[in-house]
């Protein structure tokens, strides 16, 4: 088994997927690591595939976060995690 492998759930509910979607630049987006997890693939390989086929991924569909966007996204994750812990 490769050391880069991550533990993945066999099934994920629509409710759980909802918490993997963030609003950035007025668009609903998912992180590359979350897409990789959903497709049972490694994040590194997802990013390599995108780079090899960049013409298939226009910026409106696939973009890199700025530092500020990354901070906002992480604050959303922390807030969501706290809400989930309180259920």
Protein Blocks (a to p, Z undefined) as FASTA:
>chain_A
ZZkbccddfbdcfklmmmmpcceehiacddfklmmmmnopafklmmmmmmmmmmmmcfkl
occddfklmmmmmmmmmmmmmmmmmZZ
